[in-house]
Amino acid sequence: MLSLSLTLSNHVPPLTLLSHQRRILNLRCGSSQLFHQLLRTKLVSNSSSSSPGVVAVSSSSQSAVPELEDEDQFDDELRRMLALVPEEIRRRLEEHPEVSELIEVVLDLGRKPLARFPSGDFIISDEAVRVKDLEFAVSQVGEFTNDNRAGISRTLHRISAIRNRKGEIIGLTCRVGRSVRGSANLLRDLVQDGNSLLLIGPPGVGKTTMIREVARMLGNDYEKRVMIVDTSNEIGGDGDIPHPGIGNARRMQVPNSDIQHKVLIEAVENHMPQVIVIDEIGTKLEAIAASTIAERGIQLVATAHGATIENLIKNPSLDLLVGGVQSVTLGDEEATRRGGTKTVLERKGPPTFTCGAEIVSKTEVRVHRSLEATVDAVLAGRLPKVEIRKMNSDGVEVIMEKKEPIMDVTTLDKKHEEETLDLSKVNKDETISEVLPAKENTEAESSEHETPMYLYVYGIAESTVLQAIKTLEMEIAVEITDNISEAEALLALQSKIRKNPRIKSLATSHGIPVYVTKTSSGIQVAKALGALLTDYEDGLGEFGSDDRQKLSEKMDALEEARLAIERIVIPKKESVDLLPRPRKIVSFQGNLVRKYNLRSERLWRGDEVYLRILPYGMDDDKDEEEEELEEENEGELEEFGCVTDESNGLPYGIDRLPLLPD
């Protein structure tokens, strides 16, 4: 057999030799197919046991290795396409060692003919293409439609024309079409349960080949009624009889690409399909038609041009496929709860498709199992969950979970414009720091931060904080949490936290230090994070000294008393009970109450003492010990600016509203 192959190779072109070698290989290996199947099963089990965190899945009873539907038939189809070119060009192509991997042939008037292979471009001839060469090729194919595409009957090849201003053809792109069995095994689990699937990828990556195999899989393996709406006869081939590569699926041709959306509705209304397969959704009308079909309970499988899901979100013609995008203005409370701006981007409705797949190559896809969750994450500036699926040479599907790199959310929200953070200008002194009592750490933490510091963010967009953390290279040292009880520090916007004293009180009760920024710009956030991490490292996890803690506790108590007086006691004439405090701090609060010409009384709850502020006109009974303590602390209260000789004319005789230091 070997000598026969060597003899043939000296006299027969590679295309013919390839067909002979395949027949010889089938004869020699027919008895060992069972052995190879067992070997492949063994590889699957070994891969799954030796690689932790990686799941190896074989693709059912069929071979997971992509292979041509029928090699002999493909050789015949390839010869039919090569027959379009002149004799000398055809001979040079047949002699090329990679002829079976040919991608396309380019014929441009007045230029050298070009062949494209996976290894690169190949100049077929030194002679330029002539008008009669193009006329000969055009005579061998079907009629060109309004999209300047044609084909060869009962093949999957696509012939695209370039015309001049007079409408004459001056260039041809002859792309080779292949039906590859097993090319969609990476997506089998997504479509077998009836989920609608959207395939996304740039031109030439293999979308049409994969969607053709999905149609065959659904029609043959799962016995569903599949209808293909074939825009340019790429899925089912040219001619009235569809290519056998689509299996039992039926095919509706589209006479004009401008009415594809009407053909989609016609396919549903007239032929009762369970699955509709669409190639290249490219207009808003087609997206609307696909959405209408999905609402009728029909499984959809379609392709669209784009590298990632984000490309569809930003495409106004196709964003309906992922639910649509709209700008929403939030109320003050909701904006505060979300910790971002009042104007945000949100998904308008449910996506047309259940899941999506970004095609990286013929053997690798990125799968989004929940397209709805992915779109919401992208619009919110979070990291969407994605599965990377690869098929190796042994036919093993390797599935592993991965998170997308952080996206540039500044393109989605104009308010957060791209900022260049000058780290040399990050100065701790320019950041307002309110340091409250810290938690007692029972475990020593090294300065290397083996465990990250958990940060709770309030009033600042999470995407801005993440970008600042990335710029400062603090990804390992700092981690954002949504649970304030497990946070070790709180970063807040000054204006937001002043409007919601409950957040500060909650931080106090948990012993969490609070760091405040004046604005939500990236530079200010980076400064605050730098100051926060410096304090954390200097104190080995303990923020601030005892003096700073005592000062902060006084400030917090006085702020609580002032807000209670100005918002409840004076306007509503109601009494207010303050939080329990140490006796000395309660005395500070009592002195502040007296500056408003109001009265207060001290009450006990177990071992804890707290202050009750009384409206004007109500008396309290105060013992001599309390009066002496308040007189002693009155001088300290003056340090906070609460005593002055200037009067602002308030009816309660207070000199002026106390201004607490920031």
BALUM-877241 format. One record per residue (C-alpha): x, y, z; residue in three letters. Coordinates in steps of 0.001 Angstrom, whole numbers, padded with zeros to 6 digits, always signed. Example, Ala and Ser with C-alpha at 12.3 -4.5 7.8 and 13.67 -1.06 7.14 Angstrom:
residues 2
+012300-004500+007800ALA;+013670-001060+007140SER;
//
This chain:
residues 662
+000000+000000+000000MET;+002816+002377+000845LEU;+004598+001777-002457SER;+001341+002373-004332LEU;+000889+005710-002581SER;+004442+006781-003378LEU;+004062+005812-007013THR;+000793+007695-007332LEU;+002277+010787-005732SER;+004756+011140-008596ASN;+002111+011273-011325HIS;-001249+012243-009808VAL;-002242+015757-008646PRO;-002702+016119-004850PRO;-006485+016483-005115LEU;-006844+013099-006881THR;-004202+011499-004678LEU;-006054+012679-001581LEU;-009176+010821-002701SER;-007191+007592-003303HIS;-005453+007822+000071GLN;-008776+008248+001874ARG;-010149+005072+000277ARG;-006965+003159+001247ILE;-007168+004481+004780LEU;-010797+003407+005104ASN;-009886-000144+003999LEU;-006955-000425+006414ARG;-008682+001142+009432CYS;-012213-000232+009058GLY;-011545-003053+011521SER;-009994-000754+014124SER;-012789+001821+014487GLN;-013987+000231+017718LEU;-010469+000466+019136PHE;-010277+004202+018353HIS;-013667+004799+019979GLN;-012500+003036+023141LEU;-009264+005023+023070LEU;-011199+008277+022763ARG;-013390+007319+025719THR;-010242+006587+027739LYS;-008845+010016+026867LEU;-012037+011657+028089VAL;-011873+009885+031455SER;-008164+010637+031881ASN;-008644+014304+031070SER;-011472+014725+033546SER;-009536+013042+036347SER;-006200+014768+035870SER;-007255+018393+035461SER;-008962+019873+038501PRO;-011500+022574+037682GLY;-011787+021433+034065VAL;-014722+019358+032920VAL;-014149+017038+029957ALA;-017279+015990+028095VAL;-017527+013638+025153SER;-020152+014532+022572SER;-022520+011552+022734SER;-022233+008494+020569SER;-020908+010383+017579GLN;-017293+011342+017213SER;-016553+014740+018663ALA;-013813+015353+016097VAL;-015164+017575+013293PRO;-014970+015746+009995GLU;-016249+016316+006493LEU;-019699+014911+005764GLU;-018487+012914+002746ASP;-014889+013332+001591GLU;-015500+012056-001946ASP;-018501+014319-002383GLN;-016495+017310-001150PHE;-013711+016519-003640ASP;-016272+016590-006432ASP;-017718+019877-005171GLU;-014240+021400-004902LEU;-013497+020400-008489ARG;-016715+022099-009610ARG;-015578+025344-008021MET;-012070+025060-009463LEU;-013683+024637-012866ALA;-014620+028331-012705LEU;-011029+029446-013217VAL;-008866+029102-016350PRO;-007078+025818-017008GLU;-003611+026945-015916GLU;-004909+028452-012660ILE;-006906+025297-011948ARG;-003860+023114-012527ARG;-001716+025217-010163ARG;-004372+024992-007472LEU;-004763+021217-007790GLU;-001011+020806-007369GLU;-000936+022887-004194HIS;-000352+020647-001114PRO;-003072+022469+000891GLU;-005732+022352-001787VAL;-008108+020432+000508SER;-007891+023348+003008GLU;-008569+026053+000401LEU;-010571+028971+001839ILE;-011290+031138-001194GLU;-010036+032254-004602VAL;-009915+035967-005453VAL;-010111+037112-009099LEU;-009777+040888-009622ASP;-009562+042400-013082LEU;-006000+043431-013957GLY;-004483+041763-010869ARG;-002819+038435-010222LYS;-005216+035680-009091PRO;-004945+034906-005390LEU;-005748+031810-003324ALA;-006176+031937+000452ARG;-005181+029019+002675PHE;-004964+028712+006481PRO;-001193+029139+006134SER;-001505+032384+004142GLY;-002145+033826+000691ASP;-000772+032192-002465PHE;-000347+033927-005820ILE;-001623+031419-008342ILE;-000259+032929-011540SER;+001926+035827-012620ASP;-000542+036705-015374GLU;-003248+039234-014522ALA;-006932+038308-014629VAL;-008607+039245-017928ARG;-012204+040169-018751VAL;-012784+036859-020525LYS;-011629+034990-017404ASP;-014328+036699-015355LEU;-016948+036129-018068GLU;-016079+032429-018173PHE;-016435+032112-014392ALA;-019764+033981-014319VAL;-021163+031679-017005SER;-020532+028633-014784GLN;-022549+029865-011759VAL;-026157+030687-011068GLY;-027783+034088-011342GLU;-026463+036882-009117PHE;-029115+038310-006801THR;-029485+041877-005552ASN;-026841+041220-002865ASP;-024322+040289-005624ASN;-024084+036674-004508ARG;-024432+033507-006529ALA;-023641+029823-006107GLY;-023065+026517-007839ILE;-026062+024189-007870SER;-026117+021598-005019ARG;-022862+022887-003526THR;-022152+025148-000585LEU;-019727+027428-002421HIS;-020485+031153-002520ARG;-019491+033393-005414ILE;-019571+037126-004619SER;-019185+039808-007285ALA;-017656+043281-007297ILE;-019184+045651-009858ARG;-018116+048971-011315ASN;-020356+052025-011568ARG;-021844+050691-014796LYS;-022881+047437-013119GLY;-020263+045311-014846GLU;-018478+042596-012838ILE;-014800+043425-012298ILE;-013983+041055-009443GLY;-015036+037709-007942LEU;-014555+036153-004503THR;-015077+032388-004721CYS;-015432+031059-001174ARG;-015304+027325-000544VAL;-018248+025941+001429GLY;-017941+022783+003563ARG;-020357+020644+005517SER;-018379+019596+008606VAL;-019970+016880+010740ARG;-019411+017489+014472GLY;-018560+021197+014155SER;-021469+022082+016483ALA;-020810+019473+019178ASN;-019629+022248+021487LEU;-023170+023645+021420LEU;-025160+020404+021530ARG;-026287+020766+025146ASP;-027547+024308+024512LEU;-029975+023431+021695VAL;-031153+019954+022659GLN;-033381+021337+025446ASP;-035173+023810+023174GLY;-033160+026939+024045ASN;-032903+029680+021428SER;-029266+030238+020462LEU;-027547+033274+018954LEU;-024141+032751+017307LEU;-021890+035819+017149ILE;-018603+036135+015331GLY;-016670+038160+012763PRO;-016823+037223+009054PRO;-014991+034040+008086GLY;-014841+032496+011552VAL;-017209+029614+010714GLY;-020687+030784+011776LYS;-022472+029399+008722THR;-020732+026012+008966THR;-021701+025735+012624MET;-025324+026796+012153ILE;-025692+024337+009255ARG;-024551+021517+011531GLU;-026958+022708+014267VAL;-029825+022494+011756ALA;-028803+018950+010765ARG;-028384+017952+014414MET;-031855+019182+015385LEU;-033494+017638+012337GLY;-031749+014237+012362ASN;-030586+013553+015920ASP;-033534+015113+017770TYR;-036183+014638+015040GLU;-037540+018178+015152LYS;-039302+020049+012376ARG;-036574+022449+011273VAL;-037087+025227+008731MET;-034072+027143+007403ILE;-034658+030665+006099VAL;-031691+030828+003729ASP;-030858+034420+002828THR;-028192+033774+000180SER;-028340+029961-000110ASN;-025222+029578+002049GLU;-026765+027093+004493ILE;-028558+024815+002050GLY;-026529+025480-001074GLY;-027525+026890-004439ASP;-030254+025388-006595GLY;-033726+024064-005828ASP;-032507+020823-004220ILE;-030818+021554-000854PRO;-027392+020207+000008HIS;-027388+016926+001993PRO;-025362+018676+004706GLY;-028584+020065+006276ILE;-029969+016555+006819GLY;-033764+016389+007247ASN;-034142+020142+007731ALA;-036219+021997+005166ARG;-035121+025171+003428ARG;-036961+028335+002310MET;-035064+030520-000133GLN;-035260+034309+000107VAL;-035719+035906-003340PRO;-034686+039341-002071ASN;-032775+040071+001120SER;-034973+043127+001709ASP;-037983+040891+002398ILE;-036278+038328+004623GLN;-038369+039461+007601HIS;-041533+038618+005648LYS;-040205+035169+004730VAL;-039531+034540+008434LEU;-043165+035207+009340ILE;-044345+033171+006333GLU;-042269+030178+007443ALA;-043962+030178+010842VAL;-047503+030705+009578GLU;-047417+028218+006688ASN;-045152+025328+007670HIS;-045563+024723+011430MET;-041842+024477+012289PRO;-040530+023696+015743GLN;-037200+025350+014962VAL;-036372+028328+012742ILE;-032759+028704+011566VAL;-031701+032141+010291ILE;-028364+033101+008794ASP;-027107+036666+009244GLU;-029700+038805+010988ILE;-028595+042263+009899GLY;-031519+044718+009941THR;-033963+046067+012493LYS;-036930+044532+010639LEU;-035317+041095+010789GLU;-034608+041559+014504ALA;-038271+042490+015093ILE;-039436+039455+013102ALA;-037143+037171+015120ALA;-038525+038627+018347SER;-042077+037993+017129THR;-041244+034366+016309ILE;-039664+033829+019731ALA;-042873+035070+021395GLU;-044777+032305+019570ARG;-042823+029608+021393GLY;-040595+028562+018490ILE;-036940+027737+019024GLN;-034624+030117+017180LEU;-031066+029538+016002VAL;-029456+032496+014249ALA;-026163+034212+013475THR;-025169+037869+013620ALA;-021972+039747+012840HIS;-020030+041019+015838GLY;-017088+039967+017956ALA;-018814+040029+021380THR;-022167+040552+023072ILE;-021129+044148+023772GLU;-021079+044794+020006ASN;-024765+043857+019766LEU;-025656+045999+022782ILE;-024086+049024+021072LYS;-025675+048232+017667ASN;-028988+050155+017451PRO;-030247+047864+014672SER;-029660+044591+016521LEU;-029880+045481+020234ASP;-033442+044127+020222LEU;-031949+040626+019950LEU;-030521+041065+023468VAL;-033565+042852+024884GLY;-032898+046427+023782GLY;-031253+049208+025755VAL;-032896+052285+027252GLN;-031813+055183+029447SER;-033616+055298+032793VAL;-033712+058131+035342THR;-033731+056830+038909LEU;-035252+058429+041971GLY;-033023+059775+044717ASP;-033528+056774+046993GLU;-032914+054214+044242GLU;-029829+056062+042994ALA;-028480+056147+046554THR;-029202+052459+047048ARG;-027385+051555+043847ARG;-024532+053881+044678GLY;-024342+055418+041199GLY;-025706+058183+039011THR;-029378+058978+038519LYS;-029277+058181+034786THR;-028370+054599+033954VAL;-028685+052181+031043LEU;-031008+049213+031528GLU;-032345+046353+029447ARG;-035670+047288+027874LYS;-037212+043818+027750GLY;-036446+040095+027612PRO;-033869+039020+025009PRO;-035045+037240+021882THR;-032539+034439+022525PHE;-032036+032403+025687THR;-028289+031908+025339CYS;-025467+033153+023146GLY;-022146+031886+021832ALA;-019216+034020+020695GLU;-017278+032022+018097ILE;-013542+032524+018535VAL;-012438+029844+016074SER;-013686+026590+014593LYS;-012676+024756+017795THR;-013319+027401+020477GLU;-016443+029253+021596VAL;-017364+031505+024535ARG;-020795+030535+025826VAL;-023212+032786+027726HIS;-025775+030404+029205ARG;-028064+033247+030304SER;-028055+036059+027764LEU;-030344+038075+030034GLU;-027893+037934+032944ALA;-024967+038776+030649THR;-026645+041906+029258VAL;-027635+043102+032742ASP;-024079+042606+033971ALA;-022574+044478+031022VAL;-024940+047437+031416LEU;-024264+047569+035167ALA;-020504+047507+034625GLY;-020110+044101+036252ARG;-018212+041088+034933LEU;-020469+038677+033027PRO;-020136+034955+033549LYS;-018879+033082+030495VAL;-017806+029535+029656GLU;-014788+028901+027449ILE;-015300+025715+025439ARG;-012532+024186+023369LYS;-012292+021019+021304MET;-008878+019386+021162ASN;-007520+016967+018579SER;-008812+013925+020496ASP;-012383+015092+020266GLY;-012688+016080+023900VAL;-014755+019118+024807GLU;-012986+021044+027524VAL;-015417+023290+029401ILE;-014190+025751+031967MET;-015717+028792+033540GLU;-014091+032168+033231LYS;-014962+035808+033818LYS;-014608+038378+031092GLU;-011959+041058+031592PRO;-013399+044223+033054ILE;-015086+046194+030317MET;-014743+049898+029700ASP;-018050+051056+031131VAL;-017220+054668+030281THR;-018509+053979+026787THR;-021894+052978+028225LEU;-022338+055883+030652ASP;-021349+059380+029523LYS;-021184+060646+033072LYS;-018212+058423+033878HIS;-015841+059759+031250GLU;-012476+058134+030793GLU;-009983+059588+033217GLU;-006225+059249+033251THR;-005211+058807+036864LEU;-001957+060571+037679ASP;-000795+058510+040618LEU;+001938+061001+041396SER;-000787+063459+042397LYS;-002552+061069+044744VAL;-002171+062781+048079ASN;-003638+061520+051274LYS;-004013+065080+052640ASP;-006478+065992+049866GLU;-008872+063215+050891THR;-011418+063716+053647ILE;-011088+060868+056114SER;-013615+060186+058831GLU;-012164+057407+060941VAL;-014521+055617+063270LEU;-013610+052934+065852PRO;-012141+049902+064159ALA;-012866+046262+064724LYS;-010537+044439+067054GLU;-008452+042050+065029ASN;-007781+038736+066686THR;-005475+037548+063928GLU;-002285+039217+062844ALA;-002258+040193+059184GLU;+000915+040664+057263SER;+001585+043693+055133SER;+001472+041406+052113GLU;-002340+041119+052532HIS;-002615+037373+052214GLU;-006349+037867+052717THR;-007962+040886+050990PRO;-009513+043768+052851MET;-013270+043852+052262TYR;-014542+047304+051273LEU;-018167+048488+051317TYR;-018924+051262+048794VAL;-021787+053735+049251TYR;-022838+056501+046874GLY;-020042+055824+044342ILE;-020394+053765+041168ALA;-018845+050348+041673GLU;-017271+050524+038211SER;-015372+053685+039204THR;-013992+052008+042334VAL;-012996+048896+040372LEU;-011187+051024+037804GLN;-009305+052875+040569ALA;-008381+049581+042252ILE;-007069+048270+038944LYS;-005093+051466+038289THR;-003513+051329+041754LEU;-002795+047603+041255GLU;-004711+046745+044430MET;-006785+043868+043027GLU;-005321+041420+045549ILE;-005356+043786+048528ALA;-008932+045127+048213VAL;-012171+043325+047444GLU;-015614+044972+047230ILE;-018439+043423+049258THR;-022205+043992+049307ASP;-022500+042951+052961ASN;-021639+045806+055290ILE;-021428+043468+058279SER;-018347+041730+056804GLU;-016704+044939+055564ALA;-013480+046201+057113GLU;-013810+049732+055730ALA;-016491+051922+054156LEU;-015862+054268+051213LEU;-018656+056789+050652ALA;-019514+059964+048773LEU;-019667+062875+051222GLN;-022990+064288+049996SER;-024662+060879+050017LYS;-023616+059751+053482ILE;-024678+063072+055020ARG;-028195+062544+053692LYS;-028348+059058+055191ASN;-026979+059060+058763PRO;-028230+055496+059218ARG;-025356+054216+057119ILE;-022853+055961+059379LYS;-024630+054679+062485SER;-024558+051170+061070LEU;-020845+051512+060363ALA;-020330+052719+063937THR;-022196+049775+065404SER;-019976+047392+063420HIS;-016792+049325+064212GLY;-016098+050063+060530ILE;-013886+053050+059612PRO;-015455+055456+057116VAL;-013503+057143+054306TYR;-015255+059949+052430VAL;-014583+061570+049045THR;-015882+064957+047924LYS;-016623+063779+044364THR;-017034+060445+042614SER;-014298+061120+040055SER;-011704+058441+039469GLY;-008892+060603+040828ILE;-010683+061318+044117GLN;-011586+057662+044556VAL;-007987+056647+043908ALA;-006776+059114+046541LYS;-009220+057738+049087ALA;-008159+054177+048357LEU;-004515+055155+048734GLY;-005179+056741+052132ALA;-007276+053784+053190LEU;-004613+051241+052309LEU;-001893+053316+053996THR;-003823+053360+057270ASP;-004500+049669+056951TYR;-000823+048851+056435GLU;+000457+051194+059160ASP;-001911+049766+061739GLY;-001581+046150+060522LEU;-005331+046045+060084GLY;-006255+048559+062840GLU;-007360+051930+061491PHE;-006443+055044+063480GLY;-005198+055763+066975SER;-007232+056010+070164ASP;-007269+059804+070014ASP;-008670+059794+066513ARG;-011275+057233+067534GLN;-012411+059352+070503LYS;-012586+062467+068324LEU;-014609+060646+065716SER;-017028+059307+068336GLU;-017610+062846+069663LYS;-018203+064149+066134MET;-020662+061376+065393ASP;-022618+061949+068617ALA;-022863+065706+068074LEU;-023938+065228+064451GLU;-026674+062842+065623GLU;-027940+065366+068180ALA;-027872+068262+065706ARG;-029855+066389+063064LEU;-032406+065265+065639ALA;-032915+068860+066820ILE;-033117+070457+063372GLU;-035261+067824+061670ARG;-037566+066541+064416ILE;-037559+068403+067721VAL;-037836+072010+066433ILE;-040048+071588+063336PRO;-042284+068776+064640LYS;-042115+069619+068370LYS;-041543+065976+069269GLU;-039086+064428+071710SER;-036269+062242+070353VAL;-034236+059479+072040ASP;-030601+059403+070929LEU;-028386+056333+070736LEU;-026696+055066+073934PRO;-023283+056685+074468ARG;-020598+056950+077149PRO;-021589+059386+079937ARG;-019048+062005+078938LYS;-020242+062050+075327ILE;-023870+062227+076463VAL;-022838+065348+078372SER;-021467+066829+075126PHE;-024844+066201+073534GLN;-026604+067860+076481GLY;-024452+070971+076136ASN;-025300+071147+072431LEU;-029018+070888+073249VAL;-028717+073844+075625ARG;-027274+075982+072809LYS;-030620+075585+071058TYR;-032419+076744+074238ASN;-033944+073280+074541LEU;-034054+070839+077418ARG;-032970+067217+077673SER;-033058+064370+080148GLU;-030792+061440+080751ARG;-032289+057936+080745LEU;-030876+054491+081447TRP;-031390+051267+079549ARG;-029708+048609+081630GLY;-026088+049703+081964ASP;-026311+052081+079005GLU;-027163+055776+079218VAL;-028782+057825+076466TYR;-030209+061334+076031LEU;-033813+062324+075330ARG;-034214+065757+073714ILE;-037424+067562+074742LEU;-039302+070147+072660PRO;-039373+073797+073726TYR;-041534+074450+076798GLY;-041024+071051+078471MET;-038872+070881+081634ASP;-036601+068129+082774ASP;-035348+067117+086173ASP;-031555+067179+086178LYS;-029443+066225+089171ASP;-026485+068246+090389GLU;-023917+065659+089243GLU;-025094+065923+085652GLU;-025000+069717+085734GLU;-021441+069714+087054GLU;-020324+067260+084340LEU;-021897+069340+081589GLU;-020271+072530+082891GLU;-016870+070787+082828GLU;-017391+069695+079208ASN;-018783+072992+077972GLU;-015303+074339+077309GLY;-014453+071344+075135GLU;-017625+071866+073130LEU;-016430+075331+072140GLU;-013679+073633+070120GLU;-016320+072439+067674PHE;-017544+075969+066951GLY;-020808+075663+068886CYS;-020379+078837+071021VAL;-020140+082347+069590THR;-021367+085829+070374ASP;-022861+086323+066929GLU;-026624+085860+066670SER;-028455+084743+063577ASN;-031932+085765+064788GLY;-033445+082306+065302LEU;-036603+082292+067539PRO;-034968+079888+069978TYR;-032139+082220+070806GLY;-029329+079976+069537ILE;-026242+081923+068517ASP;-025859+079969+065220ARG;-026127+076417+063919LEU;-023181+074342+065101PRO;-020748+073537+062287LEU;-018938+070283+062767LEU;-015503+069781+061233PRO;-015487+067561+058124ASP;
//
